[in-house]
């Protein structure tokens, strides 16, 4: 099962996950990252490095996050690949504090 980025990434866009991914499956817009489920190799390397716990394996995802499977598939196909770590958004630290991390 692929891994999925959820709404915890919104207004953060920390990209530590990108550096740990062995394939180029991450895509980004101005607000967050997305994973292309057709490229993800399900290694799980991205999960422990996400500072806001935004990434889930589909089988472990809470029910209230299921809509993110469709969102990741749609958005990743329309956005550029992110293959290197980038600076987080200016709102990232405030968002991380809001989420309690």
Biopython code that builds the backbone (N, CA, C, O; Angstrom):
import numpy as np
from Bio.PDB.StructureBuilder import StructureBuilder

atoms = [
    (1, "UNK", "N", (0.835, -1.190, 0.000)),
    (1, "UNK", "CA", (0.000, 0.000, 0.000)),
    (1, "UNK", "C", (0.878, 1.251, 0.000)),
    (1, "UNK", "O", (1.920, 1.277, 0.655)),
    (2, "UNK", "N", (0.468, 2.269, -0.720)),
    (2, "UNK", "CA", (1.278, 3.495, -0.763)),
    (2, "UNK", "C", (1.149, 4.309, 0.524)),
    (2, "UNK", "O", (0.307, 4.042, 1.381)),
    (3, "UNK", "N", (1.989, 5.276, 0.616)),
    (3, "UNK", "CA", (1.954, 6.217, 1.723)),
    (3, "UNK", "C", (1.283, 7.486, 1.226)),
    (3, "UNK", "O", (1.321, 7.798, 0.036)),
    (4, "UNK", "N", (0.667, 8.213, 2.151)),
    (4, "UNK", "CA", (-0.147, 9.372, 1.803)),
    (4, "UNK", "C", (0.200, 10.542, 2.721)),
    (4, "UNK", "O", (0.400, 10.356, 3.922)),
    (5, "UNK", "N", (0.271, 11.739, 2.156)),
    (5, "UNK", "CA", (0.449, 12.956, 2.938)),
    (5, "UNK", "C", (-0.941, 13.497, 3.254)),
    (5, "UNK", "O", (-1.803, 13.570, 2.378)),
    (6, "UNK", "N", (-1.148, 13.873, 4.503)),
    (6, "UNK", "CA", (-2.455, 14.369, 4.946)),
    (6, "UNK", "C", (-2.405, 15.855, 5.272)),
    (6, "UNK", "O", (-1.397, 16.523, 5.039)),
    (7, "UNK", "N", (-3.489, 16.353, 5.805)),
    (7, "UNK", "CA", (-3.646, 17.775, 6.077)),
    (7, "UNK", "C", (-2.699, 18.320, 7.137)),
    (7, "UNK", "O", (-2.575, 19.540, 7.250)),
    (8, "UNK", "N", (-2.037, 17.498, 7.904)),
    (8, "UNK", "CA", (-1.048, 18.024, 8.849)),
    (8, "UNK", "C", (0.086, 18.743, 8.130)),
    (8, "UNK", "O", (0.775, 19.568, 8.729)),
    (9, "UNK", "N", (0.282, 18.441, 6.867)),
    (9, "UNK", "CA", (1.330, 19.089, 6.078)),
    (9, "UNK", "C", (0.933, 20.506, 5.641)),
    (9, "UNK", "O", (1.798, 21.312, 5.298)),
    (10, "UNK", "N", (-0.335, 20.802, 5.654)),
    (10, "UNK", "CA", (-0.798, 22.114, 5.203)),
    (10, "UNK", "C", (-0.167, 23.226, 6.036)),
    (10, "UNK", "O", (-0.112, 23.160, 7.264)),
    (11, "UNK", "N", (0.301, 24.239, 5.333)),
    (11, "UNK", "CA", (0.953, 25.416, 5.909)),
    (11, "UNK", "C", (2.309, 25.089, 6.548)),
    (11, "UNK", "O", (2.872, 25.921, 7.260)),
    (12, "UNK", "N", (2.826, 23.905, 6.303)),
    (12, "UNK", "CA", (4.153, 23.511, 6.804)),
    (12, "UNK", "C", (5.116, 23.307, 5.658)),
    (12, "UNK", "O", (6.043, 24.085, 5.435)),
    (13, "UNK", "N", (4.860, 22.233, 4.944)),
    (13, "UNK", "CA", (5.691, 21.777, 3.843)),
    (13, "UNK", "C", (7.142, 21.557, 4.267)),
    (13, "UNK", "O", (8.080, 21.978, 3.589)),
    (14, "UNK", "N", (7.296, 20.885, 5.407)),
    (14, "UNK", "CA", (8.625, 20.411, 5.775)),
    (14, "UNK", "C", (8.993, 19.357, 4.726)),
    (14, "UNK", "O", (8.127, 18.593, 4.300)),
    (15, "UNK", "N", (10.225, 19.303, 4.316)),
    (15, "UNK", "CA", (10.599, 18.378, 3.243)),
    (15, "UNK", "C", (11.677, 17.379, 3.660)),
    (15, "UNK", "O", (12.395, 16.856, 2.808)),
    (16, "UNK", "N", (11.796, 17.113, 4.944)),
    (16, "UNK", "CA", (12.736, 16.094, 5.401)),
    (16, "UNK", "C", (12.421, 14.745, 4.753)),
    (16, "UNK", "O", (13.323, 13.960, 4.463)),
    (17, "UNK", "N", (11.144, 14.490, 4.531)),
    (17, "UNK", "CA", (10.688, 13.241, 3.924)),
    (17, "UNK", "C", (11.285, 13.025, 2.541)),
    (17, "UNK", "O", (11.597, 11.896, 2.162)),
    (18, "UNK", "N", (11.440, 14.097, 1.797)),
    (18, "UNK", "CA", (11.958, 14.010, 0.436)),
    (18, "UNK", "C", (13.384, 13.467, 0.441)),
    (18, "UNK", "O", (13.745, 12.655, -0.411)),
    (19, "UNK", "N", (14.194, 13.916, 1.401)),
    (19, "UNK", "CA", (15.583, 13.453, 1.495)),
    (19, "UNK", "C", (15.691, 11.970, 1.840)),
    (19, "UNK", "O", (16.710, 11.348, 1.541)),
    (20, "UNK", "N", (14.686, 11.403, 2.450)),
    (20, "UNK", "CA", (14.724, 9.999, 2.861)),
    (20, "UNK", "C", (14.043, 9.061, 1.874)),
    (20, "UNK", "O", (14.103, 7.842, 2.033)),
    (21, "UNK", "N", (13.412, 9.607, 0.881)),
    (21, "UNK", "CA", (12.674, 8.809, -0.102)),
    (21, "UNK", "C", (13.641, 8.261, -1.160)),
    (21, "UNK", "O", (14.404, 9.024, -1.752)),
    (22, "UNK", "N", (13.614, 6.938, -1.402)),
    (22, "UNK", "CA", (14.523, 6.368, -2.401)),
    (22, "UNK", "C", (14.047, 6.556, -3.848)),
    (22, "UNK", "O", (14.788, 6.273, -4.789)),
    (23, "UNK", "N", (12.824, 7.028, -4.019)),
    (23, "UNK", "CA", (12.289, 7.306, -5.357)),
    (23, "UNK", "C", (11.738, 8.726, -5.357)),
    (23, "UNK", "O", (11.572, 9.323, -4.293)),
    (24, "UNK", "N", (11.461, 9.258, -6.497)),
    (24, "UNK", "CA", (10.943, 10.624, -6.584)),
    (24, "UNK", "C", (9.421, 10.594, -6.654)),
    (24, "UNK", "O", (8.830, 10.740, -7.724)),
    (25, "UNK", "N", (8.794, 10.401, -5.481)),
    (25, "UNK", "CA", (7.327, 10.307, -5.461)),
    (25, "UNK", "C", (6.661, 11.525, -4.831)),
    (25, "UNK", "O", (5.433, 11.602, -4.802)),
    (26, "UNK", "N", (7.448, 12.484, -4.324)),
    (26, "UNK", "CA", (6.854, 13.662, -3.684)),
    (26, "UNK", "C", (6.633, 14.783, -4.688)),
    (26, "UNK", "O", (7.468, 15.033, -5.557)),
    (27, "UNK", "N", (5.501, 15.448, -4.554)),
    (27, "UNK", "CA", (5.123, 16.591, -5.382)),
    (27, "UNK", "C", (4.663, 17.683, -4.425)),
    (27, "UNK", "O", (4.284, 17.391, -3.290)),
    (28, "UNK", "N", (4.693, 18.943, -4.871)),
    (28, "UNK", "CA", (4.331, 20.032, -3.968)),
    (28, "UNK", "C", (3.585, 21.143, -4.684)),
    (28, "UNK", "O", (3.783, 21.407, -5.870)),
    (29, "UNK", "N", (2.718, 21.780, -3.911)),
    (29, "UNK", "CA", (2.117, 23.029, -4.346)),
    (29, "UNK", "C", (2.557, 24.101, -3.352)),
    (29, "UNK", "O", (3.516, 23.891, -2.608)),
    (30, "UNK", "N", (1.889, 25.219, -3.328)),
    (30, "UNK", "CA", (2.296, 26.317, -2.441)),
    (30, "UNK", "C", (1.978, 26.067, -0.981)),
    (30, "UNK", "O", (2.404, 26.839, -0.122)),
    (31, "UNK", "N", (1.237, 25.004, -0.675)),
    (31, "UNK", "CA", (0.792, 24.783, 0.693)),
    (31, "UNK", "C", (1.282, 23.492, 1.335)),
    (31, "UNK", "O", (1.461, 23.445, 2.552)),
    (32, "UNK", "N", (1.506, 22.434, 0.541)),
    (32, "UNK", "CA", (1.890, 21.164, 1.142)),
    (32, "UNK", "C", (2.489, 20.213, 0.116)),
    (32, "UNK", "O", (2.595, 20.539, -1.067)),
    (33, "UNK", "N", (2.878, 19.033, 0.587)),
    (33, "UNK", "CA", (3.401, 17.962, -0.257)),
    (33, "UNK", "C", (2.330, 16.918, -0.514)),
    (33, "UNK", "O", (1.329, 16.837, 0.199)),
    (34, "UNK", "N", (2.560, 16.118, -1.550)),
    (34, "UNK", "CA", (1.686, 15.000, -1.905)),
    (34, "UNK", "C", (2.577, 13.850, -2.369)),
    (34, "UNK", "O", (3.684, 14.077, -2.859)),
    (35, "UNK", "N", (2.101, 12.631, -2.218)),
    (35, "UNK", "CA", (2.837, 11.460, -2.680)),
    (35, "UNK", "C", (2.101, 10.848, -3.860)),
    (35, "UNK", "O", (0.886, 10.654, -3.819)),
    (36, "UNK", "N", (2.854, 10.547, -4.910)),
    (36, "UNK", "CA", (2.287, 9.845, -6.056)),
    (36, "UNK", "C", (2.204, 8.368, -5.697)),
    (36, "UNK", "O", (3.240, 7.714, -5.576)),
    (37, "UNK", "N", (1.009, 7.825, -5.523)),
    (37, "UNK", "CA", (0.877, 6.433, -5.094)),
    (37, "UNK", "C", (1.362, 5.424, -6.134)),
    (37, "UNK", "O", (1.635, 4.271, -5.799)),
    (38, "UNK", "N", (1.470, 5.850, -7.387)),
    (38, "UNK", "CA", (1.957, 4.953, -8.429)),
    (38, "UNK", "C", (3.483, 4.857, -8.448)),
    (38, "UNK", "O", (4.039, 3.943, -9.057)),
    (39, "UNK", "N", (4.153, 5.785, -7.791)),
    (39, "UNK", "CA", (5.620, 5.799, -7.753)),
    (39, "UNK", "C", (6.142, 5.343, -6.390)),
    (39, "UNK", "O", (7.222, 4.759, -6.306)),
    (40, "UNK", "N", (5.394, 5.602, -5.336)),
    (40, "UNK", "CA", (5.792, 5.218, -3.976)),
    (40, "UNK", "C", (6.094, 3.717, -3.922)),
    (40, "UNK", "O", (5.323, 2.898, -4.422)),
    (41, "UNK", "N", (7.231, 3.375, -3.306)),
    (41, "UNK", "CA", (7.622, 1.962, -3.184)),
    (41, "UNK", "C", (7.313, 1.401, -1.794)),
    (41, "UNK", "O", (7.745, 0.300, -1.454)),
    (42, "UNK", "N", (6.580, 2.148, -1.013)),
    (42, "UNK", "CA", (6.086, 1.687, 0.286)),
    (42, "UNK", "C", (7.183, 1.319, 1.271)),
    (42, "UNK", "O", (7.021, 0.389, 2.061)),
    (43, "UNK", "N", (8.294, 2.035, 1.232)),
    (43, "UNK", "CA", (9.406, 1.711, 2.139)),
    (43, "UNK", "C", (9.167, 2.251, 3.549)),
    (43, "UNK", "O", (9.678, 1.688, 4.517)),
    (44, "UNK", "N", (8.397, 3.334, 3.676)),
    (44, "UNK", "CA", (8.112, 3.917, 4.981)),
    (44, "UNK", "C", (9.190, 4.823, 5.533)),
    (44, "UNK", "O", (9.069, 5.289, 6.666)),
    (45, "UNK", "N", (10.235, 5.091, 4.778)),
    (45, "UNK", "CA", (11.331, 5.930, 5.274)),
    (45, "UNK", "C", (10.887, 7.362, 5.578)),
    (45, "UNK", "O", (11.513, 8.044, 6.390)),
    (46, "UNK", "N", (9.842, 7.809, 4.950)),
    (46, "UNK", "CA", (9.360, 9.179, 5.127)),
    (46, "UNK", "C", (8.598, 9.382, 6.437)),
    (46, "UNK", "O", (8.594, 10.483, 6.986)),
    (47, "UNK", "N", (7.972, 8.355, 6.925)),
    (47, "UNK", "CA", (7.071, 8.499, 8.083)),
    (47, "UNK", "C", (7.779, 9.011, 9.337)),
    (47, "UNK", "O", (7.321, 9.998, 9.913)),
    (48, "UNK", "N", (8.863, 8.397, 9.786)),
    (48, "UNK", "CA", (9.464, 8.849, 11.052)),
    (48, "UNK", "C", (10.151, 10.210, 10.989)),
    (48, "UNK", "O", (10.408, 10.811, 12.032)),
    (49, "UNK", "N", (10.455, 10.709, 9.796)),
    (49, "UNK", "CA", (11.155, 11.993, 9.704)),
    (49, "UNK", "C", (10.225, 13.182, 9.548)),
    (49, "UNK", "O", (10.678, 14.325, 9.588)),
    (50, "UNK", "N", (8.944, 12.937, 9.373)),
    (50, "UNK", "CA", (7.992, 14.047, 9.233)),
    (50, "UNK", "C", (7.763, 14.685, 10.601)),
    (50, "UNK", "O", (7.270, 14.020, 11.512)),
    (51, "UNK", "N", (8.112, 15.962, 10.762)),
    (51, "UNK", "CA", (7.991, 16.609, 12.074)),
    (51, "UNK", "C", (6.563, 16.909, 12.525)),
    (51, "UNK", "O", (6.349, 17.327, 13.662)),
    (52, "UNK", "N", (5.586, 16.698, 11.642)),
    (52, "UNK", "CA", (4.186, 16.955, 12.007)),
    (52, "UNK", "C", (3.299, 15.730, 11.805)),
    (52, "UNK", "O", (2.074, 15.849, 11.771)),
    (53, "UNK", "N", (3.905, 14.567, 11.672)),
    (53, "UNK", "CA", (3.177, 13.306, 11.516)),
    (53, "UNK", "C", (2.073, 13.406, 10.464)),
    (53, "UNK", "O", (0.920, 13.052, 10.709)),
    (54, "UNK", "N", (2.460, 13.897, 9.287)),
    (54, "UNK", "CA", (1.504, 14.084, 8.201)),
    (54, "UNK", "C", (1.421, 12.899, 7.252)),
    (54, "UNK", "O", (0.531, 12.860, 6.402)),
    (55, "UNK", "N", (2.329, 11.929, 7.376)),
    (55, "UNK", "CA", (2.400, 10.836, 6.409)),
    (55, "UNK", "C", (1.954, 9.528, 7.046)),
    (55, "UNK", "O", (2.359, 9.187, 8.157)),
    (56, "UNK", "N", (1.110, 8.806, 6.319)),
    (56, "UNK", "CA", (0.593, 7.520, 6.795)),
    (56, "UNK", "C", (0.718, 6.471, 5.700)),
    (56, "UNK", "O", (0.635, 6.779, 4.511)),
    (57, "UNK", "N", (0.917, 5.237, 6.119)),
    (57, "UNK", "CA", (0.694, 4.109, 5.235)),
    (57, "UNK", "C", (-0.824, 3.999, 5.117)),
    (57, "UNK", "O", (-1.527, 4.148, 6.117)),
    (58, "UNK", "N", (-1.330, 3.748, 3.947)),
    (58, "UNK", "CA", (-2.782, 3.697, 3.734)),
    (58, "UNK", "C", (-3.470, 2.725, 4.697)),
    (58, "UNK", "O", (-4.581, 2.993, 5.153)),
    (59, "UNK", "N", (-2.831, 1.616, 5.006)),
    (59, "UNK", "CA", (-3.472, 0.636, 5.894)),
    (59, "UNK", "C", (-3.535, 1.111, 7.340)),
    (59, "UNK", "O", (-4.347, 0.601, 8.111)),
    (60, "UNK", "N", (-2.707, 2.064, 7.728)),
    (60, "UNK", "CA", (-2.681, 2.579, 9.093)),
    (60, "UNK", "C", (-3.353, 3.940, 9.240)),
    (60, "UNK", "O", (-3.349, 4.520, 10.325)),
    (61, "UNK", "N", (-3.919, 4.442, 8.174)),
    (61, "UNK", "CA", (-4.475, 5.780, 8.175)),
    (61, "UNK", "C", (-5.796, 5.840, 8.932)),
    (61, "UNK", "O", (-6.647, 4.968, 8.756)),
    (62, "UNK", "N", (-5.979, 6.861, 9.775)),
    (62, "UNK", "CA", (-7.265, 7.026, 10.457)),
    (62, "UNK", "C", (-8.400, 7.225, 9.446)),
    (62, "UNK", "O", (-8.186, 7.778, 8.367)),
    (63, "UNK", "N", (-9.573, 6.784, 9.793)),
    (63, "UNK", "CA", (-10.727, 6.882, 8.901)),
    (63, "UNK", "C", (-10.995, 8.314, 8.439)),
    (63, "UNK", "O", (-11.404, 8.527, 7.297)),
    (64, "UNK", "N", (-10.770, 9.291, 9.310)),
    (64, "UNK", "CA", (-11.053, 10.670, 8.946)),
    (64, "UNK", "C", (-10.041, 11.259, 7.958)),
    (64, "UNK", "O", (-10.194, 12.399, 7.521)),
    (65, "UNK", "N", (-9.017, 10.493, 7.609)),
    (65, "UNK", "CA", (-8.004, 10.950, 6.652)),
    (65, "UNK", "C", (-8.120, 10.247, 5.296)),
    (65, "UNK", "O", (-7.333, 10.528, 4.392)),
    (66, "UNK", "N", (-9.070, 9.354, 5.143)),
    (66, "UNK", "CA", (-9.167, 8.542, 3.919)),
    (66, "UNK", "C", (-9.303, 9.367, 2.638)),
    (66, "UNK", "O", (-8.840, 8.938, 1.581)),
    (67, "UNK", "N", (-9.912, 10.509, 2.714)),
    (67, "UNK", "CA", (-10.078, 11.341, 1.515)),
    (67, "UNK", "C", (-8.736, 11.773, 0.916)),
    (67, "UNK", "O", (-8.657, 12.149, -0.254)),
    (68, "UNK", "N", (-7.685, 11.712, 1.740)),
    (68, "UNK", "CA", (-6.371, 12.127, 1.272)),
    (68, "UNK", "C", (-5.753, 11.163, 0.267)),
    (68, "UNK", "O", (-4.821, 11.537, -0.445)),
    (69, "UNK", "N", (-6.239, 9.957, 0.194)),
    (69, "UNK", "CA", (-5.772, 9.009, -0.829)),
    (69, "UNK", "C", (-6.091, 9.580, -2.212)),
    (69, "UNK", "O", (-5.219, 9.640, -3.079)),
    (70, "UNK", "N", (-7.319, 9.991, -2.411)),
    (70, "UNK", "CA", (-7.750, 10.555, -3.687)),
    (70, "UNK", "C", (-7.062, 11.889, -3.962)),
    (70, "UNK", "O", (-6.654, 12.166, -5.090)),
    (71, "UNK", "N", (-6.939, 12.705, -2.928)),
    (71, "UNK", "CA", (-6.301, 14.008, -3.087)),
    (71, "UNK", "C", (-4.845, 13.846, -3.511)),
    (71, "UNK", "O", (-4.395, 14.537, -4.425)),
    (72, "UNK", "N", (-4.097, 12.944, -2.865)),
    (72, "UNK", "CA", (-2.697, 12.737, -3.228)),
    (72, "UNK", "C", (-2.560, 12.279, -4.675)),
    (72, "UNK", "O", (-1.699, 12.770, -5.405)),
    (73, "UNK", "N", (-3.399, 11.347, -5.087)),
    (73, "UNK", "CA", (-3.334, 10.840, -6.466)),
    (73, "UNK", "C", (-3.594, 11.960, -7.471)),
    (73, "UNK", "O", (-2.859, 12.105, -8.448)),
    (74, "UNK", "N", (-4.620, 12.738, -7.234)),
    (74, "UNK", "CA", (-4.976, 13.818, -8.157)),
    (74, "UNK", "C", (-3.940, 14.929, -8.172)),
    (74, "UNK", "O", (-3.513, 15.370, -9.239)),
    (75, "UNK", "N", (-3.540, 15.375, -7.010)),
    (75, "UNK", "CA", (-2.603, 16.509, -6.933)),
    (75, "UNK", "C", (-1.205, 16.130, -7.411)),
    (75, "UNK", "O", (-0.548, 16.926, -8.081)),
    (76, "UNK", "N", (-0.744, 14.937, -7.081)),
    (76, "UNK", "CA", (0.614, 14.557, -7.480)),
    (76, "UNK", "C", (0.755, 14.496, -8.996)),
    (76, "UNK", "O", (1.822, 14.799, -9.530)),
    (77, "UNK", "N", (-0.300, 14.111, -9.686)),
    (77, "UNK", "CA", (-0.209, 14.022, -11.143)),
    (77, "UNK", "C", (-0.215, 15.397, -11.808)),
    (77, "UNK", "O", (0.140, 15.518, -12.981)),
    (78, "UNK", "N", (-0.612, 16.426, -11.076)),
    (78, "UNK", "CA", (-0.711, 17.767, -11.643)),
    (78, "UNK", "C", (0.407, 18.707, -11.191)),
    (78, "UNK", "O", (0.471, 19.853, -11.638)),
    (79, "UNK", "N", (1.280, 18.233, -10.316)),
    (79, "UNK", "CA", (2.288, 19.111, -9.713)),
    (79, "UNK", "C", (3.699, 18.629, -9.993)),
    (79, "UNK", "O", (3.906, 17.457, -10.305)),
    (80, "UNK", "N", (4.679, 19.532, -9.883)),
    (80, "UNK", "CA", (6.067, 19.135, -10.121)),
    (80, "UNK", "C", (6.618, 18.244, -9.004)),
    (80, "UNK", "O", (6.180, 18.309, -7.855)),
    (81, "UNK", "N", (7.576, 17.424, -9.376)),
    (81, "UNK", "CA", (8.283, 16.567, -8.425)),
    (81, "UNK", "C", (9.202, 17.418, -7.559)),
    (81, "UNK", "O", (9.843, 18.350, -8.045)),
    (82, "UNK", "N", (9.257, 17.090, -6.279)),
    (82, "UNK", "CA", (10.211, 17.698, -5.356)),
    (82, "UNK", "C", (11.226, 16.608, -5.039)),
    (82, "UNK", "O", (10.871, 15.591, -4.442)),
    (83, "UNK", "N", (12.474, 16.803, -5.427)),
    (83, "UNK", "CA", (13.469, 15.745, -5.240)),
    (83, "UNK", "C", (14.570, 16.099, -4.252)),
    (83, "UNK", "O", (15.430, 15.268, -3.960)),
    (84, "UNK", "N", (14.554, 17.323, -3.735)),
    (84, "UNK", "CA", (15.544, 17.726, -2.735)),
    (84, "UNK", "C", (14.855, 18.503, -1.620)),
    (84, "UNK", "O", (13.794, 19.096, -1.816)),
    (85, "UNK", "N", (15.480, 18.486, -0.456)),
    (85, "UNK", "CA", (14.946, 19.214, 0.700)),
    (85, "UNK", "C", (14.897, 20.705, 0.385)),
    (85, "UNK", "O", (15.824, 21.262, -0.202)),
    (86, "UNK", "N", (13.806, 21.335, 0.785)),
    (86, "UNK", "CA", (13.618, 22.768, 0.605)),
    (86, "UNK", "C", (13.304, 23.404, 1.949)),
    (86, "UNK", "O", (13.008, 22.705, 2.919)),
    (87, "UNK", "N", (13.368, 24.708, 2.006)),
    (87, "UNK", "CA", (12.980, 25.401, 3.230)),
    (87, "UNK", "C", (11.486, 25.213, 3.460)),
    (87, "UNK", "O", (10.704, 25.233, 2.509)),
    (88, "UNK", "N", (11.082, 25.030, 4.723)),
    (88, "UNK", "CA", (9.649, 24.944, 5.008)),
    (88, "UNK", "C", (8.984, 26.299, 4.773)),
    (88, "UNK", "O", (9.655, 27.320, 4.623)),
    (89, "UNK", "N", (7.683, 26.285, 4.744)),
    (89, "UNK", "CA", (6.946, 27.532, 4.577)),
    (89, "UNK", "C", (7.163, 28.442, 5.780)),
    (89, "UNK", "O", (7.460, 27.949, 6.868)),
    (90, "UNK", "N", (7.025, 29.757, 5.616)),
    (90, "UNK", "CA", (7.177, 30.678, 6.743)),
    (90, "UNK", "C", (6.202, 30.395, 7.889)),
    (90, "UNK", "O", (6.464, 30.770, 9.032)),
    (91, "UNK", "N", (5.099, 29.748, 7.594)),
    (91, "UNK", "CA", (4.079, 29.428, 8.602)),
    (91, "UNK", "C", (4.314, 28.069, 9.272)),
    (91, "UNK", "O", (3.518, 27.652, 10.113)),
    (92, "UNK", "N", (5.384, 27.386, 8.911)),
    (92, "UNK", "CA", (5.599, 26.003, 9.359)),
    (92, "UNK", "C", (5.738, 25.858, 10.873)),
    (92, "UNK", "O", (5.112, 24.978, 11.463)),
    (93, "UNK", "N", (6.525, 26.682, 11.492)),
    (93, "UNK", "CA", (6.730, 26.536, 12.938)),
    (93, "UNK", "C", (5.454, 26.826, 13.720)),
    (93, "UNK", "O", (5.153, 26.143, 14.699)),
    (94, "UNK", "N", (4.710, 27.827, 13.293)),
    (94, "UNK", "CA", (3.434, 28.126, 13.960)),
    (94, "UNK", "C", (2.455, 26.971, 13.758)),
    (94, "UNK", "O", (1.716, 26.617, 14.676)),
    (95, "UNK", "N", (2.446, 26.391, 12.575)),
    (95, "UNK", "CA", (1.552, 25.253, 12.305)),
    (95, "UNK", "C", (1.963, 24.046, 13.131)),
    (95, "UNK", "O", (1.109, 23.338, 13.664)),
    (96, "UNK", "N", (3.265, 23.803, 13.242)),
    (96, "UNK", "CA", (3.727, 22.679, 14.044)),
    (96, "UNK", "C", (3.297, 22.856, 15.502)),
    (96, "UNK", "O", (2.865, 21.898, 16.142)),
    (97, "UNK", "N", (3.414, 24.059, 16.017)),
    (97, "UNK", "CA", (2.980, 24.339, 17.397)),
    (97, "UNK", "C", (1.464, 24.165, 17.531)),
    (97, "UNK", "O", (0.988, 23.632, 18.533)),
    (98, "UNK", "N", (0.716, 24.607, 16.539)),
    (98, "UNK", "CA", (-0.739, 24.451, 16.533)),
    (98, "UNK", "C", (-1.138, 22.976, 16.592)),
    (98, "UNK", "O", (-2.118, 22.611, 17.241)),
    (99, "UNK", "N", (-0.365, 22.141, 15.908)),
    (99, "UNK", "CA", (-0.631, 20.690, 15.894)),
    (99, "UNK", "C", (-0.108, 19.976, 17.145)),
    (99, "UNK", "O", (-0.413, 18.805, 17.370)),
    (100, "UNK", "N", (0.677, 20.683, 17.950)),
    (100, "UNK", "CA", (1.173, 20.114, 19.184)),
    (100, "UNK", "C", (2.467, 19.316, 19.075)),
    (100, "UNK", "O", (2.736, 18.441, 19.897)),
    (101, "UNK", "N", (3.263, 19.622, 18.060)),
    (101, "UNK", "CA", (4.530, 18.917, 17.868)),
    (101, "UNK", "C", (5.726, 19.785, 18.168)),
    (101, "UNK", "O", (6.864, 19.330, 18.051)),
]
sb = StructureBuilder()
sb.init_structure("model")
sb.init_model(0)
sb.init_chain("A")
sb.init_seg("    ")
for serial, (resi, resn, name, xyz) in enumerate(atoms, 1):
    if name == "N":
        sb.init_residue(resn, " ", resi, " ")
    sb.init_atom(name, np.array(xyz, "f"), 0.0, 1.0, " ", f" {name:<3s}", serial, name[0])
structure = sb.get_structure()
